[in-house]
Amino acid sequence: MSTTRTATATSVALACPPVHKRALGMALGLVAGICVFLLTVFHIGIHATGQGLNVGLLSQYFYGYEVSWTGAVVGFGWACVTGFVLGWFLAFVRNLVVTTAAFALMSQEEMAHTRRFLDHI
């Protein structure tokens, strides 16, 4: 491998390190779970006054969810799972796109470097 290609590969690796899929999934899952939990608890608190959003529609997406303390825990669990899957997939796609772009960049550079190779023979 040439030194130019090594330098390019090192530069790209330092500029765009891969995102850890499990870490992004856990972070997004916990944030989504906490948001659904707090939204449900907040809705339980203001439901007595008859105001607020119709949070019960989350039961269409999360099996077993209802606007109650038990539903808040169930919603937390489902939102954690959904957020984890979404975060893992986002990190996977981002890593794939960056790797593909880096490979294309290095291939173009190598082709430009060896383009006149046959002229010297």
PAZA-257725 format. One line per 8 residues: number of its first residue (from 1); for each residue z, y negated, x negated of N, C-alpha, C. Coordinates in steps of 0.2 Angstrom, whole numbers, plus 5000, padded with zeros to 4 digits. Each point is the difference from the previous one (the first is absolute). Layout:
! residues N
NUM) Z Y X Z Y X Z Y X  ...;
***
This chain:
! residues 121
1) 5000 5006 4996 5000 4994 5004 5000 4994 4996  4996 4995 5001 4999 4994 4996 5006 4996 5001  5001 4995 4995 5006 4996 5000 4999 4994 5006  4994 4999 5002 4999 4995 5005 5002 5003 5007  4998 5006 5001 5002 5004 5006 5007 5001 5000  5003 5001 4995 5008 5001 5000 5003 4994 5001  4998 4994 4997 5003 4993 5002 4999 4999 5007  4994 5001 5003 4999 4999 5007 5004 5004 5005;
9) 5001 5006 4998 5004 5005 5004 5007 4997 5000  5003 4998 4994 5006 4998 4999 5001 4994 5004  4996 4995 5000 5000 4994 5003 5000 5001 5008  4996 5004 5002 5000 5002 5007 5007 5003 5003  5002 5005 4995 5006 5003 5002 5006 4995 5000  5000 4995 4996 5006 4996 5000 4999 4994 5005  4994 4999 5002 4999 4995 5005 5001 5002 5007  4999 5007 5001 5000 5003 5007 5004 5006 5000;
17) 5006 5000 4999 5003 5007 4999 5001 5003 5007  5000 5007 5000 5000 5003 5007 5006 4999 5004  5000 4999 5006 5005 5000 5005 5004 5006 5001  5006 5001 5000 5003 5006 5001 5000 5002 5007  4997 5005 5002 4999 5001 5008 5007 5002 5003  5004 5004 4997 5006 5001 5004 5005 4994 5000  5000 4996 4995 5004 4994 5000 4998 4995 5006  4993 4999 5000 4998 4995 5005 5001 5003 5007;
25) 4999 5007 5001 5001 5003 5006 5007 5000 5002  5005 5001 4996 5007 4999 5002 5002 4993 5001  4997 4995 4997 5002 4993 5001 4997 4998 5007  4994 5002 5001 4997 4998 5006 5003 5004 5006  5002 5006 4999 5003 5004 5005 5007 4997 5002  5004 4998 4995 5007 4997 5001 4999 4994 5004  4996 4995 4998 4999 4994 5003 4998 5001 5007  4995 5004 5002 4998 5001 5006 5006 5003 5005;
33) 5003 5005 4997 5006 5003 5004 5005 4995 5001  5002 4996 4995 5005 4995 5001 4998 4995 5006  4993 4998 4999 4998 4995 5005 5000 5003 5007  4998 5006 5001 5000 5003 5007 5007 5001 5002  5005 5002 4996 5007 5000 5002 5003 4994 5002  4999 4994 4996 5003 4994 5001 4996 4997 5007  4994 5001 5001 4997 4998 5006 5003 5003 5006  5001 5006 4999 5003 5004 5006 5007 4998 5001;
41) 5004 4999 4995 5007 4998 5001 5000 4992 5003  4995 4996 4997 5000 4993 5003 4998 5000 5007  4995 5005 5002 4998 5000 5007 5006 5003 5004  5004 5004 4998 5005 5003 5004 5005 4994 5001  5001 4996 4995 5005 4994 5001 4997 4995 5005  4994 4999 5000 4997 4994 5005 4998 5003 5006  5000 5007 5001 4997 5003 5006 5005 4999 5006  5006 4998 4998 5005 4999 5005 4999 4993 5004;
49) 4996 4996 4996 4998 4993 5003 4994 5001 5004  4996 5005 4999 4994 5001 5003 4994 4997 4997  5001 4998 4994 4994 4997 4996 4998 5004 4994  4995 4999 4997 4997 5003 4994 4994 5004 5002  4997 5003 4994 4994 5004 5001 5001 5007 5003  4995 5003 5001 5000 5007 5003 5000 5005 4994  5005 5001 4997 5000 5004 4994 5000 5007 5002  5001 5002 5006 4999 5007 5002 4993 5003 4999;
57) 4995 4996 4999 4993 5002 4999 5000 5004 4994  5005 4999 4995 5000 5004 4994 5000 5008 5001  5003 5001 5006 5000 5007 5002 4993 5004 5001  4995 4996 5001 4993 5002 5000 4998 5003 4993  5003 4997 4995 4998 5002 4993 5006 5005 4997  5006 4999 5001 5005 5003 4997 5003 5005 5005  5000 5006 4999 5002 5005 5005 5008 5000 5000  5003 4999 5006 5007 5000 5001 5003 4993 4999;
65) 4996 4995 4999 5003 4994 5000 5001 4997 5007  5006 4996 5000 5001 4996 5006 5005 4995 4998  5000 4995 5004 5004 4994 4998 5008 5001 5001  5003 5003 4995 5007 5002 5000 5002 5001 4993  5006 5001 4999 5003 5001 4993 4997 5007 4997  4999 5005 5004 4997 5006 4998 4992 4999 4999  4997 4996 5004 4993 4998 4999 4999 4996 4994  5005 4996 4998 5000 4996 4994 4999 5005 4994;
73) 5005 5005 5000 5000 5005 4994 4993 5004 5000  4998 5002 5006 4994 5004 5000 4994 4995 4998  5000 4994 5002 4994 4995 4998 5001 4999 4992  5006 4999 4998 5001 5000 4992 4996 5005 4997  5002 5007 5002 4997 5005 4997 4992 5001 5000  4998 4999 5006 4992 5000 5001 4997 4994 4996  5003 4994 5000 4997 4995 4996 5000 5001 4993  5006 5003 4997 5000 5002 4993 4994 5005 4998;
81) 4999 5005 5005 4995 5004 4998 4993 4997 5000  4999 4996 5006 4993 4997 5000 4999 4995 4995  5005 4996 4998 5000 4995 4994 4999 5004 4994  5003 5006 4999 4999 5003 4993 4993 5003 5000  4997 5002 5005 4993 5003 5000 4995 4994 4999  5001 4994 5003 4996 4995 4999 5001 4997 4993  5006 4999 4997 5000 4998 4994 4997 5004 4994  5001 5007 5001 4997 5005 4996 4993 4999 5000;
89) 4997 5000 5006 4993 5000 5000 4997 4993 4998  5003 4994 5001 4998 4994 4997 5000 5000 4992  5006 5003 4997 5000 5001 4993 4994 5004 4997  4999 5006 5004 4995 5004 4998 4993 4997 5000  4998 4996 5005 4994 4997 5001 4999 4995 4994  5006 4996 4999 5000 4995 4995 4998 5003 4993  5004 5005 4999 4999 5003 4993 4993 5003 4999  4997 5003 5006 4994 5003 5000 4994 4994 4998;
97) 5001 4995 5004 4995 4994 4999 5001 4997 4993  5006 4999 4998 5000 4997 4993 4998 5005 4995  5001 5006 5000 4998 5005 4996 4992 5000 5000  4997 5000 5006 4993 5001 5000 4997 4993 4997  5003 4995 5002 4997 4993 4997 5001 5000 4992  5005 5003 4998 5001 5000 4992 4995 5005 4997  4999 5005 5003 4995 5005 4998 4993 4997 5000  4998 4996 5005 4994 4997 5000 4999 4995 4995;
105) 5005 4996 4999 5000 4995 4995 4999 5003 4993  5004 5005 4999 4999 5003 4993 4993 5003 4999  4998 5003 5005 4993 5003 5000 4995 4995 4999  5000 4994 5003 4995 4995 4999 5001 4997 4993  5006 5000 4997 5001 4997 4994 4997 5005 4995  5001 5007 5001 4997 5005 4995 4993 5000 5000  4997 4999 5006 4993 5000 5001 4997 4994 4996  5003 4994 5001 4998 4994 4997 5000 5001 4992;
113) 5006 5003 4998 5001 5001 4993 4994 5005 4997  4998 5005 5003 4996 5005 4998 4993 4999 5002  4998 4995 5004 4994 4999 5003 4994 5000 4994  5001 4997 4995 4995 4999 4995 5000 5006 4994  5004 5005 5002 5001 5006 4995 4993 5003 4998  4996 5001 5005 4993 5003 4999 4996 4995 4996  5001 4994 5000 4995 4995 4996 5002 5001 4993  5005 5002 4998 5002 5001 4993 4998 5007 4997;
121) 4997 5004 5004 4998 5007 4997 4993 5000 4998;
***
